[in-house]
């Protein structure tokens, strides 16, 4: 993909990239198995929504989905281990952090899957490099320019329908897995819609660089018009006042505003930082509470918008934390961790197995039990119906968290 497709212009704090034309979506579009064995949309892939929630800084998986029945857990964490009596017990082995209580209704409705032990071989413990690996779905020593979502569009998703924008990243953390796609990055939906009126298409003239800038200006206007839908009443859902809650609000507003008119298939939200090197207990509890409140409001808002059954939400982070606590009441950069998949089409429950706390690697970190690219393969194949091998540059076995 040419570099000009990754260039962006700033408009008074709103950042935007060029988009295509909107194509009306078809609610409740049916899916069928095609001759190549992949799921094929009967109407348009524009109807399905993926929301990626990045937990910045490296979330501590062991205190998120807690193996409370394993004696090694308490031994590794003399002061950080959460008491079993305080946990939201899911079964005889695992429990959720008590701050995640707002997610229990989704668990009970089988709309929440716990994807255990996600990681990759030869893990990198640098924030910058490891999140790059997750965003590009690369191997540890492989460097790729484009995000894995952008490659999914190249693998056939783009031809399923012309979108208002291929993705929207809410916040200031960049495009993540959308890097290389025709995506829009904005601090808020309102800022983008309102301030994009400052951009006006002009006659293409001058050199090639100027022509490209003018083309992007036209794309800004087009994307803004796709997000602006004055005929849609405001959502009644109450969204949390914190930053993540407001990012969720922007996501829901855009999805509601594009109902019946095509729109945006992928969103990237961020929350954190989860980089809890010291004093972890109160910080982690507050962050998980905000995460759970935001995800619960996301469900409520998308149910109100009539989009929950066609939405998949996935959390991810650059890495987990070390199994053994440090001397500052925190945890250092680690490796494998669990993540959440939520949605009306999710097959809820526990997927995979926890890493063995008594068999750490040479760096005293958890050994992953599932490759994170298996999650992406599942989304590519079962959610979008595109060739997962083309997206991921290799074969990865799908995981059973999306209902057939």
C-alpha positions in Angstrom: 0.0 0.0 0.0 1.4 3.4 -1.0 2.6 5.7 1.8 0.2 8.4 0.7 -2.7 6.3 1.9 -1.2 6.6 5.4 -0.9 10.4 5.4 -3.2 12.3 7.6 -4.1 16.0 8.0 -4.9 17.7 11.3 -7.9 20.0 11.7 -7.8 21.9 15.0 -7.2 18.7 17.1 -9.2 16.4 14.9 -7.2 14.0 12.7 -8.7 12.5 9.5 -7.9 10.4 6.5 -9.6 9.9 3.2 -12.6 7.7 2.9 -14.8 6.0 0.3 -18.4 6.5 -0.4 -21.1 5.2 2.0 -23.1 2.1 1.0 -26.3 1.3 2.8 -25.9 -1.6 5.3 -28.5 -4.4 5.5 -29.4 -5.1 9.2 -29.4 -8.8 10.0 -27.4 -9.8 6.9 -27.2 -13.6 6.6 -24.0 -15.5 6.3 -23.4 -18.7 4.4 -20.4 -21.0 3.7 -18.9 -20.4 0.3 -17.1 -22.8 -2.0 -13.8 -22.0 -0.4 -15.0 -23.0 3.0 -15.1 -19.5 4.3 -18.1 -17.7 5.7 -19.5 -15.3 3.0 -21.9 -12.4 3.7 -25.1 -12.8 1.8 -25.4 -9.0 1.6 -22.7 -6.7 2.8 -19.8 -6.9 5.3 -20.5 -3.3 6.1 -23.2 -4.5 8.4 -20.7 -6.1 10.9 -18.8 -4.1 13.5 -15.5 -4.9 15.2 -14.5 -2.8 18.3 -10.9 -3.2 19.4 -10.2 -2.1 22.9 -6.5 -1.6 23.6 -5.5 -1.9 27.3 -2.4 0.4 27.1 0.6 -0.4 29.2 0.3 -4.1 29.6 -2.6 -5.4 31.7 -2.0 -7.8 34.6 -3.9 -10.9 33.4 -3.4 -12.9 36.6 -5.3 -10.4 38.6 -7.9 -10.0 35.9 -8.9 -13.6 35.4 -7.6 -15.1 38.6 -6.6 -18.8 39.0 -7.5 -18.7 42.7 -7.5 -22.5 43.2 -3.9 -22.8 42.2 -1.6 -22.5 45.3 1.2 -21.1 43.1 -0.9 -18.0 42.5 -0.8 -16.9 46.2 2.9 -18.0 46.5 4.0 -15.8 43.6 2.0 -12.8 45.0 2.2 -12.6 48.8 0.6 -9.2 48.9 -1.0 -8.8 45.4 -3.0 -12.1 45.3 -6.7 -11.3 45.5 -8.6 -13.2 48.2 -10.8 -15.9 46.8 -13.7 -14.7 48.9 -13.6 -11.3 47.0 -13.6 -12.7 43.5 -16.5 -13.1 41.1 -16.1 -16.9 40.9 -16.8 -18.4 37.5 -16.1 -22.0 38.3 -14.0 -24.0 40.7 -10.7 -22.7 39.3 -11.2 -19.2 37.9 -12.7 -15.9 39.1 -12.9 -12.4 37.9 -11.5 -9.3 39.6 -14.3 -7.9 41.7 -14.1 -4.6 39.8 -15.4 -6.4 36.8 -18.9 -7.0 38.3 -20.6 -4.9 35.5 -19.6 -7.7 33.1 -21.3 -10.5 35.0 -24.7 -10.1 33.2 -22.8 -10.6 29.9 -21.2 -13.7 31.3 -24.5 -15.1 32.4 -26.0 -14.3 28.9 -23.1 -16.2 27.3 -22.1 -13.0 25.5 -18.6 -12.9 27.1 -15.8 -15.2 26.3 -12.5 -15.4 28.2 -9.6 -16.0 25.8 -6.9 -17.5 28.0 -3.1 -17.5 27.7 -2.7 -15.3 24.7 0.9 -14.5 23.6 3.4 -15.3 21.0 6.8 -17.1 20.7 10.0 -15.2 21.6 8.0 -12.4 23.4 9.3 -8.9 23.4 8.9 -6.9 26.6 9.3 -3.4 25.1 6.0 -1.5 25.1 6.6 0.0 21.7 7.7 -3.1 19.9 5.3 -5.5 21.5 2.2 -3.4 20.7 3.6 -3.1 17.2 3.7 -6.9 17.0 0.0 -7.1 18.2 -1.2 -4.4 15.8 0.6 -5.8 12.8 0.2 -9.5 13.7 3.9 -10.0 13.0 6.3 -12.6 14.3 8.6 -11.4 17.1 11.5 -10.6 14.7 9.4 -9.6 11.7 8.6 -6.0 10.9 5.5 -5.1 9.0 4.2 -1.7 7.9 0.5 -2.2 7.9 -1.9 -3.2 10.6 -3.6 -6.6 10.4 -7.0 -5.0 9.9 -5.7 -3.0 6.9 -4.5 -6.4 5.4 -8.0 -7.8 6.0 -9.4 -5.0 3.8 -6.8 -5.8 1.2 -7.7 -9.5 1.4 -11.2 -8.9 0.2 -13.1 -7.0 2.9 -12.8 -3.7 1.0 -14.6 -5.3 -2.0 -17.6 -6.3 0.1 -18.8 -2.7 0.2 -17.6 0.9 0.0 -17.5 2.3 3.5 -17.8 5.8 4.9 -14.5 5.1 6.5 -12.8 1.7 7.0 -12.1 2.5 10.6 -12.3 5.1 13.3 -9.8 5.4 16.2 -11.1 7.4 19.1 -8.4 9.1 21.2 -4.9 10.2 20.7 -3.0 6.9 20.6 -2.9 6.5 16.8 -4.5 4.0 14.5 -3.1 0.8 15.9 -4.3 -2.2 13.8 -6.0 0.3 11.4 -2.6 1.7 10.3 -2.6 1.6 6.5 -6.4 1.5 6.2 -8.6 4.3 5.0 -9.2 5.3 8.6 -10.2 8.3 10.6 -8.5 9.3 13.9 -10.4 11.7 16.2 -10.4 12.9 19.7 -14.2 12.9 19.7 -16.9 12.3 17.2 -18.3 15.8 17.7 -14.9 17.5 17.1 -14.5 15.6 13.9 -18.0 16.3 12.6 -18.0 20.0 13.5 -14.4 20.9 12.7 -14.4 19.1 9.4 -16.6 21.9 8.1 -13.4 23.9 8.0 -12.2 21.8 5.1 -13.5 22.7 1.7 -12.6 20.9 -1.5 -10.7 23.0 -4.0 -9.7 22.6 -7.6 -6.9 20.1 -8.0 -3.9 22.2 -9.2 -0.2 22.5 -8.7 2.1 19.7 -7.9 1.2 16.1 -6.9 1.7 16.7 -3.2 -0.8 19.5 -3.2 -3.2 17.4 -5.3 -3.0 14.7 -2.6 -3.7 17.2 0.2 -6.8 18.5 -1.6 -8.0 15.0 -2.2 -7.7 14.3 1.5 -9.6 17.4 2.3 -12.5 16.1 0.1 -12.3 12.8 2.0 -12.5 14.6 5.3 -15.8 16.3 4.2 -17.1 13.0 2.9 -16.3 11.1 6.1 -17.9 13.9 8.2 -21.1 13.7 6.2 -21.1 10.0 6.7 -20.9 10.5 10.5 -23.4 13.3 10.6 -27.0 12.1 10.7 -29.3 14.7 12.2 -32.3 12.4 11.7 -31.1 10.0 14.4 -32.1 11.0 18.0 -29.5 11.0 20.7 -29.0 7.7 22.5 -30.7 7.4 25.9 -27.9 5.2 27.2 -26.0 6.8 30.1 -22.3 6.6 29.5 -19.6 6.9 32.2 -18.0 10.3 32.5 -14.4 9.0 32.5 -12.3 9.0 29.3 -13.0 5.5 28.3 -16.7 5.9 28.8 -16.7 8.9 26.5 -14.8 7.0 23.9 -17.5 4.3 24.1 -20.1 7.0 23.7 -18.5 8.3 20.5 -18.4 4.8 19.1 -22.0 4.1 19.9 -23.1 7.5 18.4 -21.3 6.8 15.2 -22.8 3.3 14.9 -26.3 4.6 15.7 -25.9 7.4 13.1 -24.9 5.1 10.3 -27.9 2.7 10.8 -29.3 1.7 7.4 -26.7 3.7 5.5 -23.4 1.7 5.6 -20.6 3.3 7.6 -17.7 2.2 9.7 -16.9 -1.5 10.2 -13.9 -1.2 12.7 -13.3 1.0 15.8 -10.2 1.3 17.9 -10.6 2.5 21.5 -7.9 2.8 24.2 -7.9 2.6 28.0 -5.1 2.9 30.5 -2.2 3.0 31.3 -2.0 -0.5 32.9 1.7 -0.2 33.4 1.5 -1.0 37.1 5.1 -1.3 38.3 4.3 -0.1 41.8 1.2 0.2 44.1 -0.8 -1.9 41.7 -3.8 -2.9 43.7 -5.8 0.4 43.8 -4.7 1.5 40.4 -5.6 -1.8 38.7 -8.9 -2.0 40.5 -9.9 1.5 39.3 -8.8 0.8 35.7 -10.8 -2.5 35.6 -13.8 -0.8 37.1 -13.7 1.8 34.3 -13.2 -0.9 31.7 -16.2 -2.9 32.9 -18.4 0.2 33.2 -17.5 1.2 29.7 -18.0 -2.2 28.1 -21.4 -2.6 29.8 -22.4 0.8 28.5 -21.1 -0.1 25.0 -23.4 -3.1 25.1 -26.4 -1.0 26.3 -25.7 1.6 23.6 -25.4 -0.8 20.8 -28.4 -2.7 21.9 -30.3 0.6 21.8 -28.9 1.2 18.3 -29.9 -2.3 17.2 -26.3 -3.2 16.5 -25.2 -5.5 19.3 -26.0 -8.8 17.6 -23.7 -7.7 14.7 -20.9 -6.4 16.9 -17.8 -8.1 18.1 -15.7 -6.5 20.9 -12.1 -7.6 21.6 -9.7 -6.4 24.3 -6.0 -6.7 23.8 -2.7 -5.4 25.3 0.9 -5.4 24.4 1.7 -8.0 27.1 0.7 -9.2 30.5 2.6 -8.8 33.7 5.2 -11.0 35.4 3.8 -13.8 37.4 5.8 -12.9 40.5 5.2 -9.5 42.1 8.0 -7.1 42.5 9.3 -5.3 45.7 7.3 -2.2 45.0 3.8 -3.8 45.3 3.5 -4.0 41.6 4.3 -6.2 38.6 6.9 -5.8 35.8 6.5 -6.4 32.1 5.5 -10.0 31.4 4.1 -12.2 28.6 0.9 -14.1 28.2 -2.5 -12.8 29.4 -6.2 -13.4 29.0 -8.5 -11.1 27.0 -12.2 -10.6 26.5 -14.4 -11.2 23.5 -17.9 -9.8 23.8 -20.9 -9.5 21.5 -24.3 -10.8 20.6 -22.7 -13.3 18.2 -20.0 -14.4 20.7 -20.0 -18.0 22.0 -19.5 -17.2 25.7 -17.4 -19.2 28.2 -13.8 -20.1 28.8 -11.7 -20.6 25.7 -8.3 -22.3 26.1 -6.4 -22.9 29.2 -4.4 -20.8 31.7 -0.6 -20.9 31.6 1.0 -23.2 34.1 2.2 -21.1 37.1 4.7 -23.7 38.0 6.4 -23.9 34.6 7.6 -20.4 33.9 10.1 -19.6 31.1 13.7 -18.8 31.5 12.8 -15.2 32.3 10.3 -16.3 34.9 7.4 -15.3 32.8 4.2 -17.2 31.8 4.4 -19.4 28.7 1.5 -18.7 26.4 -1.0 -21.4 25.6 -2.6 -19.8 22.5 -1.1 -17.5 19.8 -2.9 -14.2 19.7 -2.9 -14.5 15.9 -5.4 -17.4 16.4 -7.9 -14.7 17.6 -7.3 -12.6 14.5 -7.6 -15.7 12.3 -11.0 -16.4 13.9 -12.1 -12.8 13.2 -10.9 -12.9 9.6 -12.4 -16.2 8.7 -15.6 -16.4 10.8 -16.5 -12.7 11.3 -15.5 -11.3 7.9 -15.3 -14.3 5.7 -11.8 -13.4 4.2 -8.7 -15.6 3.8 -7.1 -15.6 7.3 -3.8 -16.9 5.8 -3.6 -13.9 3.5 -4.2 -11.6 6.4 -1.7 -13.2 8.8 0.9 -14.5 6.3 0.6 -17.9 7.8 -1.8 -20.6 9.1 -3.3 -20.2 12.6 -6.0 -22.4 14.0 -9.3 -20.6 14.8 -10.7 -20.5 18.3 -14.3 -21.3 19.1 -15.6 -17.9 20.4 -17.8 -16.8 17.5 -21.1 -18.5 17.1 -21.6 -20.2 13.7 
